[in-house]
Amino acid sequence: MRRRFCFALLLAGVTLTGMAACVAVPRYTDLRRIEPIHGDVHAGEAKATVCAACHGADGTSVAPNFPRLAGQRADYLYHRLVSFRYANPKDPYYSVSPMTAMAAALSEADMRDLAAYFAAQTPRAPNAPDPSDPPDPADTPAARSRGDALYHQGEPSLGIPPCQGCHGAEARGAAPTAAQYAAYPVLRGQYAVYVTARLSHFRSGEPADTSNARLMHGVATTLDDPAIAAVSAWLASLDP
């Protein structure tokens, strides 16, 4: 998008000074107004081989810091890959993410095919935790109960909106007929470690290169650490 805009400026006779200003403009996508994403599932399966090391061959990731991708919405997956593909590698957030380098070589077709492939996979429960691992102190019945309440009702006294407004009552995403919510992710059964990290990144100022990210910045600033832990624990406790 940015490159096409810059090329248009060149055709219009804009100076190099103007071009420098153009290049400096960060990329931004309004995800409320996107076309549905389509890709080749079979082509995506072949391309997903390299993804398996972290996300599992069928999209069930091997460690909780890597998100589960099976059954995730293709629209969300595609636009996440686009964000990584065109990210500024010097940005503090993207510079530490392995996905920035992984996505750099992806073509438009690659991103669509990968999104289609993982969206088509059936989510399954993760492997049972190792009984020798210490329990997560943030994952308690009380925390899950609060997470359930925050997700469905929010907490008006703290300015926390209910998550179900965008992610659906069952955390499977809003209704497919609501096109403006198509790129909001399925959260049901997602690892608590990953959800906690994402919410923390939003709260600390992860680049807002999409309308969804800008909205989540505002939401995350209303959440303290216990609230983030509660919502994350509840989502992780749900069957995918």
Short mmCIF file of the C-alpha atoms (twelve columns), coordinates in Angstrom:
data_MODEL
# 
_entry.id   MODEL 
# 
loop_
_atom_site.group_PDB 
_atom_site.id 
_atom_site.type_symbol 
_atom_site.label_atom_id 
_atom_site.label_alt_id 
_atom_site.label_comp_id 
_atom_site.label_asym_id 
_atom_site.label_seq_id 
_atom_site.Cartn_x 
_atom_site.Cartn_y 
_atom_site.Cartn_z 
_atom_site.pdbx_PDB_model_num 
ATOM 1   C CA . MET A 1   0.000   0.000   0.000   1 
ATOM 2   C CA . ARG A 2   2.672   2.475   0.987   1 
ATOM 3   C CA . ARG A 3   4.785   1.629   -2.067  1 
ATOM 4   C CA . ARG A 4   1.856   2.196   -4.437  1 
ATOM 5   C CA . PHE A 5   1.146   5.539   -2.779  1 
ATOM 6   C CA . CYS A 6   4.794   6.602   -3.120  1 
ATOM 7   C CA . PHE A 7   4.848   5.545   -6.767  1 
ATOM 8   C CA . ALA A 8   1.760   7.678   -7.367  1 
ATOM 9   C CA . LEU A 9   3.585   10.630  -5.832  1 
ATOM 10  C CA . LEU A 10  6.523   10.085  -8.161  1 
ATOM 11  C CA . LEU A 11  4.221   10.074  -11.170 1 
ATOM 12  C CA . ALA A 12  2.775   13.333  -9.883  1 
ATOM 13  C CA . GLY A 13  6.257   14.885  -9.809  1 
ATOM 14  C CA . VAL A 14  6.673   15.047  -6.047  1 
ATOM 15  C CA . THR A 15  10.258  15.788  -4.950  1 
ATOM 16  C CA . LEU A 16  12.524  13.391  -3.116  1 
ATOM 17  C CA . THR A 17  11.890  15.387  0.048   1 
ATOM 18  C CA . GLY A 18  8.221   14.561  -0.300  1 
ATOM 19  C CA . MET A 19  9.090   10.951  -0.971  1 
ATOM 20  C CA . ALA A 20  11.136  10.764  2.237   1 
ATOM 21  C CA . ALA A 21  8.130   11.987  4.179   1 
ATOM 22  C CA . CYS A 22  5.990   9.395   2.412   1 
ATOM 23  C CA . VAL A 23  8.304   6.530   3.362   1 
ATOM 24  C CA . ALA A 24  8.239   7.652   6.974   1 
ATOM 25  C CA . VAL A 25  4.453   7.288   7.204   1 
ATOM 26  C CA . PRO A 26  3.687   4.067   9.116   1 
ATOM 27  C CA . ARG A 27  1.510   1.465   7.478   1 
ATOM 28  C CA . TYR A 28  -2.095  1.290   8.732   1 
ATOM 29  C CA . THR A 29  -5.080  -0.901  7.817   1 
ATOM 30  C CA . ASP A 30  -8.699  -0.338  8.779   1 
ATOM 31  C CA . LEU A 31  -9.813  -3.912  9.420   1 
ATOM 32  C CA . ARG A 32  -13.466 -2.916  9.601   1 
ATOM 33  C CA . ARG A 33  -13.464 -2.558  5.840   1 
ATOM 34  C CA . ILE A 34  -11.661 -5.578  4.435   1 
ATOM 35  C CA . GLU A 35  -12.507 -8.139  1.795   1 
ATOM 36  C CA . PRO A 36  -12.782 -11.776 2.939   1 
ATOM 37  C CA . ILE A 37  -9.490  -13.647 2.737   1 
ATOM 38  C CA . HIS A 38  -9.288  -16.681 0.461   1 
ATOM 39  C CA . GLY A 39  -6.353  -19.019 -0.067  1 
ATOM 40  C CA . ASP A 40  -5.421  -22.521 -1.200  1 
ATOM 41  C CA . VAL A 41  -5.555  -24.898 1.768   1 
ATOM 42  C CA . HIS A 42  -3.473  -27.586 0.051   1 
ATOM 43  C CA . ALA A 43  -0.798  -25.109 -0.998  1 
ATOM 44  C CA . GLY A 44  -0.834  -23.738 2.539   1 
ATOM 45  C CA . GLU A 45  -0.213  -27.195 3.989   1 
ATOM 46  C CA . ALA A 46  3.045   -27.507 2.063   1 
ATOM 47  C CA . LYS A 47  4.100   -23.990 3.009   1 
ATOM 48  C CA . ALA A 48  3.270   -24.570 6.695   1 
ATOM 49  C CA . THR A 49  6.088   -27.091 7.159   1 
ATOM 50  C CA . VAL A 50  8.405   -24.411 8.485   1 
ATOM 51  C CA . CYS A 51  5.683   -23.193 10.879  1 
ATOM 52  C CA . ALA A 52  5.383   -26.593 12.572  1 
ATOM 53  C CA . ALA A 53  8.494   -26.135 14.693  1 
ATOM 54  C CA . CYS A 54  6.665   -23.565 16.817  1 
ATOM 55  C CA . HIS A 55  2.983   -23.871 15.960  1 
ATOM 56  C CA . GLY A 56  2.682   -27.611 15.397  1 
ATOM 57  C CA . ALA A 57  1.915   -29.378 12.137  1 
ATOM 58  C CA . ASP A 58  -1.836  -28.940 12.644  1 
ATOM 59  C CA . GLY A 59  -1.713  -25.562 14.352  1 
ATOM 60  C CA . THR A 60  -1.585  -26.869 17.924  1 
ATOM 61  C CA . SER A 61  1.583   -25.200 19.142  1 
ATOM 62  C CA . VAL A 62  4.298   -26.987 21.038  1 
ATOM 63  C CA . ALA A 63  4.756   -24.414 23.824  1 
ATOM 64  C CA . PRO A 64  2.383   -21.916 25.474  1 
ATOM 65  C CA . ASN A 65  4.307   -18.859 24.328  1 
ATOM 66  C CA . PHE A 66  3.419   -19.717 20.710  1 
ATOM 67  C CA . PRO A 67  -0.258  -19.174 19.811  1 
ATOM 68  C CA . ARG A 68  -2.541  -21.992 18.807  1 
ATOM 69  C CA . LEU A 69  -3.485  -21.430 15.150  1 
ATOM 70  C CA . ALA A 70  -5.833  -24.330 14.357  1 
ATOM 71  C CA . GLY A 71  -9.328  -23.080 13.625  1 
ATOM 72  C CA . GLN A 72  -8.286  -19.447 13.895  1 
ATOM 73  C CA . ARG A 73  -9.996  -17.042 11.513  1 
ATOM 74  C CA . ALA A 74  -8.277  -16.733 8.156   1 
ATOM 75  C CA . ASP A 75  -8.885  -12.984 8.080   1 
ATOM 76  C CA . TYR A 76  -7.094  -12.541 11.394  1 
ATOM 77  C CA . LEU A 77  -4.190  -14.825 10.479  1 
ATOM 78  C CA . TYR A 78  -3.625  -13.115 7.140   1 
ATOM 79  C CA . HIS A 79  -3.558  -9.624  8.595   1 
ATOM 80  C CA . ARG A 80  -1.251  -10.677 11.435  1 
ATOM 81  C CA . LEU A 81  1.164   -12.031 8.836   1 
ATOM 82  C CA . VAL A 82  0.857   -8.764  6.898   1 
ATOM 83  C CA . SER A 83  1.716   -6.823  10.056  1 
ATOM 84  C CA . PHE A 84  4.864   -8.903  10.526  1 
ATOM 85  C CA . ARG A 85  5.671   -8.827  6.798   1 
ATOM 86  C CA . TYR A 86  5.718   -5.040  6.605   1 
ATOM 87  C CA . ALA A 87  6.855   -4.241  10.148  1 
ATOM 88  C CA . ASN A 88  9.733   -1.937  10.881  1 
ATOM 89  C CA . PRO A 89  12.455  -4.372  12.029  1 
ATOM 90  C CA . LYS A 90  13.863  -1.652  14.290  1 
ATOM 91  C CA . ASP A 91  10.631  -1.323  16.227  1 
ATOM 92  C CA . PRO A 92  11.138  -2.517  19.843  1 
ATOM 93  C CA . TYR A 93  8.251   -4.979  19.597  1 
ATOM 94  C CA . TYR A 94  8.849   -6.422  16.151  1 
ATOM 95  C CA . SER A 95  12.636  -6.543  16.490  1 
ATOM 96  C CA . VAL A 96  12.383  -9.225  19.191  1 
ATOM 97  C CA . SER A 97  9.717   -11.320 17.478  1 
ATOM 98  C CA . PRO A 98  10.927  -14.288 15.398  1 
ATOM 99  C CA . MET A 99  7.871   -13.791 13.188  1 
ATOM 100 C CA . THR A 100 9.278   -10.566 11.760  1 
ATOM 101 C CA . ALA A 101 12.103  -12.430 10.045  1 
ATOM 102 C CA . MET A 102 9.910   -15.422 9.200   1 
ATOM 103 C CA . ALA A 103 7.281   -13.298 7.451   1 
ATOM 104 C CA . ALA A 104 9.763   -11.115 5.551   1 
ATOM 105 C CA . ALA A 105 10.059  -13.604 2.689   1 
ATOM 106 C CA . LEU A 106 6.344   -14.381 2.367   1 
ATOM 107 C CA . SER A 107 4.484   -13.428 -0.782  1 
ATOM 108 C CA . GLU A 108 0.860   -12.304 -0.895  1 
ATOM 109 C CA . ALA A 109 -0.159  -15.809 -2.005  1 
ATOM 110 C CA . ASP A 110 1.910   -17.393 0.779   1 
ATOM 111 C CA . MET A 111 0.137   -15.363 3.456   1 
ATOM 112 C CA . ARG A 112 -3.301  -16.152 2.071   1 
ATOM 113 C CA . ASP A 113 -2.542  -19.871 1.691   1 
ATOM 114 C CA . LEU A 114 -1.107  -20.174 5.203   1 
ATOM 115 C CA . ALA A 115 -4.095  -18.352 6.675   1 
ATOM 116 C CA . ALA A 116 -6.493  -20.641 4.805   1 
ATOM 117 C CA . TYR A 117 -4.627  -23.777 5.870   1 
ATOM 118 C CA . PHE A 118 -4.516  -23.072 9.596   1 
ATOM 119 C CA . ALA A 119 -8.102  -21.805 9.608   1 
ATOM 120 C CA . ALA A 120 -9.191  -25.131 8.115   1 
ATOM 121 C CA . GLN A 121 -7.556  -27.227 10.852  1 
ATOM 122 C CA . THR A 122 -9.655  -28.656 13.676  1 
ATOM 123 C CA . PRO A 123 -8.647  -27.289 17.083  1 
ATOM 124 C CA . ARG A 124 -7.689  -29.936 19.605  1 
ATOM 125 C CA . ALA A 125 -6.844  -29.841 23.271  1 
ATOM 126 C CA . PRO A 126 -3.175  -29.260 24.037  1 
ATOM 127 C CA . ASN A 127 -1.062  -31.955 25.625  1 
ATOM 128 C CA . ALA A 128 -1.652  -32.421 29.333  1 
ATOM 129 C CA . PRO A 129 0.767   -30.383 31.465  1 
ATOM 130 C CA . ASP A 130 3.718   -32.153 32.998  1 
ATOM 131 C CA . PRO A 131 2.654   -33.081 36.559  1 
ATOM 132 C CA . SER A 132 6.144   -32.180 37.764  1 
ATOM 133 C CA . ASP A 133 5.691   -28.562 36.634  1 
ATOM 134 C CA . PRO A 134 4.708   -26.146 39.397  1 
ATOM 135 C CA . PRO A 135 1.106   -24.902 39.162  1 
ATOM 136 C CA . ASP A 136 0.466   -21.479 37.714  1 
ATOM 137 C CA . PRO A 137 -0.254  -19.224 40.714  1 
ATOM 138 C CA . ALA A 138 -2.443  -17.010 38.533  1 
ATOM 139 C CA . ASP A 139 -4.685  -19.899 37.455  1 
ATOM 140 C CA . THR A 140 -7.111  -20.350 40.353  1 
ATOM 141 C CA . PRO A 141 -10.875 -20.945 40.483  1 
ATOM 142 C CA . ALA A 142 -11.325 -17.381 41.712  1 
ATOM 143 C CA . ALA A 143 -9.247  -15.985 38.850  1 
ATOM 144 C CA . ARG A 144 -11.183 -17.999 36.275  1 
ATOM 145 C CA . SER A 145 -14.480 -16.833 37.740  1 
ATOM 146 C CA . ARG A 146 -13.384 -13.211 37.532  1 
ATOM 147 C CA . GLY A 147 -12.071 -13.776 34.024  1 
ATOM 148 C CA . ASP A 148 -15.471 -15.139 32.990  1 
ATOM 149 C CA . ALA A 149 -17.174 -12.056 34.441  1 
ATOM 150 C CA . LEU A 150 -14.740 -9.628  32.830  1 
ATOM 151 C CA . TYR A 151 -15.105 -11.329 29.468  1 
ATOM 152 C CA . HIS A 152 -18.897 -11.269 29.469  1 
ATOM 153 C CA . GLN A 153 -19.811 -8.200  31.540  1 
ATOM 154 C CA . GLY A 154 -16.643 -6.137  31.754  1 
ATOM 155 C CA . GLU A 155 -16.209 -3.949  34.820  1 
ATOM 156 C CA . PRO A 156 -17.846 -0.533  34.260  1 
ATOM 157 C CA . SER A 157 -16.440 0.957   37.462  1 
ATOM 158 C CA . LEU A 158 -12.938 0.494   36.029  1 
ATOM 159 C CA . GLY A 159 -13.859 1.319   32.447  1 
ATOM 160 C CA . ILE A 160 -13.304 -2.282  31.300  1 
ATOM 161 C CA . PRO A 161 -15.568 -3.223  28.359  1 
ATOM 162 C CA . PRO A 162 -16.818 -6.794  27.909  1 
ATOM 163 C CA . CYS A 163 -14.599 -8.803  25.553  1 
ATOM 164 C CA . GLN A 164 -17.563 -10.633 24.043  1 
ATOM 165 C CA . GLY A 165 -18.590 -7.517  22.152  1 
ATOM 166 C CA . CYS A 166 -15.865 -8.201  19.561  1 
ATOM 167 C CA . HIS A 167 -14.815 -11.789 20.257  1 
ATOM 168 C CA . GLY A 168 -18.251 -13.373 20.703  1 
ATOM 169 C CA . ALA A 169 -20.037 -14.821 23.713  1 
ATOM 170 C CA . GLU A 170 -18.299 -18.192 23.250  1 
ATOM 171 C CA . ALA A 171 -14.905 -16.602 22.472  1 
ATOM 172 C CA . ARG A 172 -15.117 -18.007 18.944  1 
ATOM 173 C CA . GLY A 173 -15.235 -14.580 17.320  1 
ATOM 174 C CA . ALA A 174 -18.243 -12.424 16.528  1 
ATOM 175 C CA . ALA A 175 -20.939 -13.689 14.165  1 
ATOM 176 C CA . PRO A 176 -19.594 -14.331 10.644  1 
ATOM 177 C CA . THR A 177 -22.248 -11.966 9.274   1 
ATOM 178 C CA . ALA A 178 -20.631 -9.065  11.146  1 
ATOM 179 C CA . ALA A 179 -18.008 -8.224  8.518   1 
ATOM 180 C CA . GLN A 180 -16.476 -5.422  10.583  1 
ATOM 181 C CA . TYR A 181 -15.452 -8.009  13.199  1 
ATOM 182 C CA . ALA A 182 -14.085 -10.616 10.770  1 
ATOM 183 C CA . ALA A 183 -10.450 -9.986  11.714  1 
ATOM 184 C CA . TYR A 184 -10.943 -10.308 15.462  1 
ATOM 185 C CA . PRO A 185 -9.358  -13.578 16.615  1 
ATOM 186 C CA . VAL A 186 -10.906 -16.644 18.166  1 
ATOM 187 C CA . LEU A 187 -9.706  -16.678 21.787  1 
ATOM 188 C CA . ARG A 188 -11.289 -19.852 23.100  1 
ATOM 189 C CA . GLY A 189 -8.682  -22.335 24.359  1 
ATOM 190 C CA . GLN A 190 -5.761  -20.029 23.617  1 
ATOM 191 C CA . TYR A 191 -2.761  -20.405 25.911  1 
ATOM 192 C CA . ALA A 192 -2.820  -18.111 28.952  1 
ATOM 193 C CA . VAL A 193 0.869   -17.297 28.546  1 
ATOM 194 C CA . TYR A 194 0.278   -16.035 25.016  1 
ATOM 195 C CA . VAL A 195 -2.899  -14.068 25.820  1 
ATOM 196 C CA . THR A 196 -1.162  -12.442 28.790  1 
ATOM 197 C CA . ALA A 197 1.763   -11.422 26.586  1 
ATOM 198 C CA . ARG A 198 -0.493  -9.978  23.874  1 
ATOM 199 C CA . LEU A 199 -2.565  -7.927  26.313  1 
ATOM 200 C CA . SER A 200 0.592   -6.705  28.025  1 
ATOM 201 C CA . HIS A 201 2.061   -5.663  24.663  1 
ATOM 202 C CA . PHE A 202 -1.087  -3.724  23.820  1 
ATOM 203 C CA . ARG A 203 -0.975  -2.002  27.189  1 
ATOM 204 C CA . SER A 204 2.694   -1.050  26.827  1 
ATOM 205 C CA . GLY A 205 2.253   0.408   23.336  1 
ATOM 206 C CA . GLU A 206 2.734   -2.243  20.649  1 
ATOM 207 C CA . PRO A 207 2.573   -0.530  17.225  1 
ATOM 208 C CA . ALA A 208 -1.028  0.260   16.285  1 
ATOM 209 C CA . ASP A 209 -0.861  -0.582  12.584  1 
ATOM 210 C CA . THR A 210 -4.504  -1.705  12.379  1 
ATOM 211 C CA . SER A 211 -7.833  -0.431  13.649  1 
ATOM 212 C CA . ASN A 212 -8.075  -3.511  15.879  1 
ATOM 213 C CA . ALA A 213 -4.720  -2.783  17.488  1 
ATOM 214 C CA . ARG A 214 -5.710  0.809   18.171  1 
ATOM 215 C CA . LEU A 215 -8.893  -0.338  19.834  1 
ATOM 216 C CA . MET A 216 -7.014  -2.906  21.914  1 
ATOM 217 C CA . HIS A 217 -4.594  -0.245  23.121  1 
ATOM 218 C CA . GLY A 218 -7.501  1.538   24.747  1 
ATOM 219 C CA . VAL A 219 -8.966  -1.645  26.189  1 
ATOM 220 C CA . ALA A 220 -5.640  -2.880  27.585  1 
ATOM 221 C CA . THR A 221 -4.977  0.369   29.449  1 
ATOM 222 C CA . THR A 222 -8.011  -0.421  31.625  1 
ATOM 223 C CA . LEU A 223 -6.580  -3.806  32.628  1 
ATOM 224 C CA . ASP A 224 -4.196  -4.284  35.523  1 
ATOM 225 C CA . ASP A 225 -2.056  -7.412  35.886  1 
ATOM 226 C CA . PRO A 226 -4.645  -9.401  37.911  1 
ATOM 227 C CA . ALA A 227 -7.346  -8.622  35.340  1 
ATOM 228 C CA . ILE A 228 -5.127  -9.745  32.463  1 
ATOM 229 C CA . ALA A 229 -4.224  -12.921 34.339  1 
ATOM 230 C CA . ALA A 230 -7.886  -13.639 35.096  1 
ATOM 231 C CA . VAL A 231 -9.110  -13.264 31.517  1 
ATOM 232 C CA . SER A 232 -6.153  -15.282 30.222  1 
ATOM 233 C CA . ALA A 233 -6.742  -18.106 32.714  1 
ATOM 234 C CA . TRP A 234 -10.434 -18.320 31.879  1 
ATOM 235 C CA . LEU A 235 -9.889  -18.402 28.117  1 
ATOM 236 C CA . ALA A 236 -7.214  -21.073 28.451  1 
ATOM 237 C CA . SER A 237 -9.563  -23.239 30.533  1 
ATOM 238 C CA . LEU A 238 -12.131 -23.515 27.711  1 
ATOM 239 C CA . ASP A 239 -12.262 -26.485 25.394  1 
ATOM 240 C CA . PRO A 240 -11.085 -25.322 21.930  1 
# 
